[in-house]
Amino acid sequence: MPCPHLRTVSFVLLAAASTHCTGKAPTHAFVAEPEGAGDGMTDSVAPAFPMAGGEPAPAQPSGTPPSTEMVAPTALVTPTSPAPAGTGATVPPVSDPVATTPAAPGADRCDVGVYDPNNPPQSLALSGSLNAHDPVIVAAGGSYHFFSTGNGISVKTSPDLLNWSAGAPVFASAPAWFQQLVPGYAGRSVWAPDVSYFGGQYHLYYAVSTFGSNRSCIGHATRADLDAGEWTDHEAAFCSNQPGQNDNYNAIDPNVVLDEAGSPWLSFGSFWSGIKMIHLDLNGDRVGTELIDLASRGGGAIEGPFIVRRCGYYYLFVSFDACCQGLNSTYNLRVGRSPTLSGPYVDRAGTAMMNGGGTLVLQKGGDWIAPGHNAVLFDGTRAYNVYHALTATNGASMLRISELVWDSDGWPISGGP
């Protein structure tokens, strides 16, 4: 989840004390990037203070599908020794992403991210504008496009997945409906965006909420191309705990996955009763009233779902524990899998994710702590784990991208942290 993030441009903000971004208002401290950074993000710098959860590119024909899909992260990780903060292994990604049709039903990615014991997965060496929280990346029009929690939703682009430049946010100002449906909302911070491609256009889902409350909404915007035009906002797609409702879940941290027939489903959730899923139509609107339970820790810290399909299984990635308490953050990435999209999802030990199960994928190590809230980027036969982690020196929340592979038993292994 986007641990509720306070963003500033030139000074430090402190919010009221709490325990993580759940239903209890966390305490935050952020310091901004230098003037002109342009992405509205700031980095957490004080111990015990948390931090919460594109476009210019070569022309691409209108409506052309992206060359990659965002999907879910990995499991069972023995992190490789990380390089100093801000660096990583110089593992080059595909340098010229070319738009292709997303994997068709039956094309199950068994050849993607295959583990090679002689070449274990590594973290990429990144440079440029790297502050991030709850990041997601898609490839289109010859560029990589990054979206993240931030003022109006932070946007960055890269020609090679390594060097990142900040761009203009999705929203120059907060739409009026934010405060109408979430009365405590203030400022411009928008949490945990997710971008997917279906029905001939790109779909952006994002979260609007406040500290300590599950009166929240998932917003929805669309556009035909990432390299031209603007987002059209369709306002709230799904809300929790609106007047007259008594919901024991939180409508934040959205993620879209397409089933084997190409139909979209939206997973979401943070704390309360856990991770849920609803069905969407090809316009991106909810279908019916079904609410599917995917994972829970009985009200404990679980959030940030991301689902991806590979070689006969759907993999559900989630983040456990405290995302946003500065140097005291304990975020870690978990995974379970199921042969069917609706579950039940179980971890490697066979424990159901509805009963608190989840195989460890990433945890703190070396110069990094609290890795989590990930997305998965498929690029040809490569897979990448996209997530944020905090620097162990000052708690700044930064973009991390690591190679993601699956072992012979079909469990994910990520470079990192």
Buried (B, 14 or more C-beta within 10 A) or exposed (E): BBBBBBBBBEEBBEBEEBBBBBBBBBBBBBBBBEEEBBBBBBBBBBEEBBBBBBBBBEEBEEEBBBBBBBBBBBBBBEBBEBBEBEBBBEBEBBEEBEBEEBBEEEEBBEEBBBBEEEEBBBBBBBEEBBBBBBBBBBBBBBBBBBBBBBBBBBBBBBBBBBBBBBBBBBBEEBBEBBEEBBEEBEEBBBBBBBBBBBBEBBBBBBBBBBBBBBBBBBBBBBBBBBBBEEBEBBBBBBBBBBEEEEBEBBBBBBBBBBBBEEBBBBBBBBBBBBBBBBBBEBBBEBBEEEEBBBBBBEEEBBBBBBBBBBBEBBBBBBBBBBBBBBBBBBBBBBBBBBEEBBBBBBBBEEBBBBEBBBBBBBBBBBBBBBBBBBBBBBBBEBBBBBBBBBBBEBBBBBBBBBBBBBBEEBBBBBBBB
